[in-house]
């Protein structure tokens, strides 16, 4: 009886894996590919917008870095004391 129970469990797991790979895995991959495609389209759009004429000057600031009105520091010239 134990042999049939083990065989039954193995068959259920086998067919479960087959069903998952046949139906759920392609859906997951389709969603992943769609997300990657939208990210790539966004990058292409950003590159096309960033193309500028020759001689045009732009200043880009780091968006991740926030200054909050504080100075980062100033240069101090120290002199050696004898």
N, C-alpha and C positions, 0 to 999 in steps of 0.2 A: 504494500500500500504506500509506503514511504517513497518507493521508486516512482510510482505514478504521480504522486503529489509533486515531487521534484521535477519530473518531466513536464507536468502541467505548468508549473511556475516558469520553467525555462522557455516553454512555448509562448506563454503570455508575455514575458519580457521580450522575446524575439519579435513577435508580431507588434508589440507596442513600439519598439524601436523602429520597425519598418514603417509603421503609420506616422510616427513623428518625423522621420526623415523624408517621407513621401509628401506630407501635407504641411506640417508646421515649419520645417527648415526652409523650404522655398519661400514661404511668406516672410519669414525673418530676413532672408537674404534680399528679397525684393524691397523691403522697407529700408534695409541698410544701404542698398545701392541707390535708392531714391534720395536718401539723406546725403550720401556722398555726392551725388549729381548736383543737388541744390547747393551744397557748399562750394563745389567747383564752379558753378555758374556765378555764384557770388564773388568768388575770387577773380574770375574773368571780368565781371562787370567792374570790380574795383580797379583792376589793372587798366581797363579801357578808360576809366575816368581819370586815372592818374597820368595818362599820357599827355604831355604838355608840349607846347611849341618850343622851338629852339630859342634859348635866351630868356625864357620865362623863369622867374625866381619865385619859389614858394618856401614857406617856413612851416615845418611840421613839428608839432609838439607831442610829447609822449602823453597819451591819454591816461595811462595807468599811473603816472606819477602826479600826485597832487601836492601843490605847494602850500595851500591854505594861507597865503599872504605872508609867510615866514621866509626870511632870507636863509639861504643854505649856509651862510658863513662868509666871512671876509678874510682876506689875507692879512696876517699879522707878521711883521718882520721883527724877529727877536734878535737882540744883541747880547753877546756874551759879556758877563760881568766878571772882572778880574778880582 
